[in-house]
Amino acid sequence: MEKMPTDLKPAASLLSSPAPGIPAARTSKRKTQQDTWESIIDKFGDPLSELAEIAFDKNLPVAVRKDALKEVVQYGHSKRRSIEVTGADGNPIEVRLKLIDEISQAMSKLSGK
């Protein structure tokens, strides 16, 4: 029977140590950023809440409120992106509206054509 190695590390220590070939500084960057963010919130409060207060403070100039609101809105609404729409085989899409056809026919009848 094979003897079990005695130098095994607990799974938690494996997760916290850097992967082979990856510098420890690179793997801990996210942790450092998170710690920094949490210390800012602990010391000064939530920046998003502060921006929201600025955005809705009627005593501030409209330009300041508008800029704050543009930042706050991004957390509740994603930015819209344009998309390209094509027809079959990448050809342009032809759109015909029934109302336009009816108006064209009515105008033709009125003009006697």
CORGIUR-V245979 format. One record per residue. N is the residue number from 1. SS is DSSP state (H for helix, E for strand, C for the rest). Layout:
# CORGIUR-V245979
n=<N	N>
ss=<SS	SS>
This chain:
# CORGIUR-V245979
n=<1	2	3	4	5	6	7	8	9	10	11	12	13	14	15	16	17	18	19	20	21	22	23	24	25	26	27	28	29	30	31	32	33	34	35	36	37	38	39	40	41	42	43	44	45	46	47	48	49	50	51	52	53	54	55	56	57	58	59	60	61	62	63	64	65	66	67	68	69	70	71	72	73	74	75	76	77	78	79	80	81	82	83	84	85	86	87	88	89	90	91	92	93	94	95	96	97	98	99	100	101	102	103	104	105	106	107	108	109	110	111	112	113>
ss=<C	C	C	C	C	C	C	C	C	C	H	H	H	H	H	H	C	C	C	C	C	C	C	H	H	H	H	C	H	H	H	H	H	H	H	H	H	H	H	H	H	H	H	H	C	C	H	H	H	H	H	H	H	H	H	C	C	C	C	C	C	H	H	H	H	H	H	H	H	H	H	H	H	C	C	C	C	C	C	C	C	C	C	C	C	C	C	H	H	H	C	C	C	C	C	C	C	H	H	H	H	H	H	H	H	H	H	H	H	H	H	C	C>
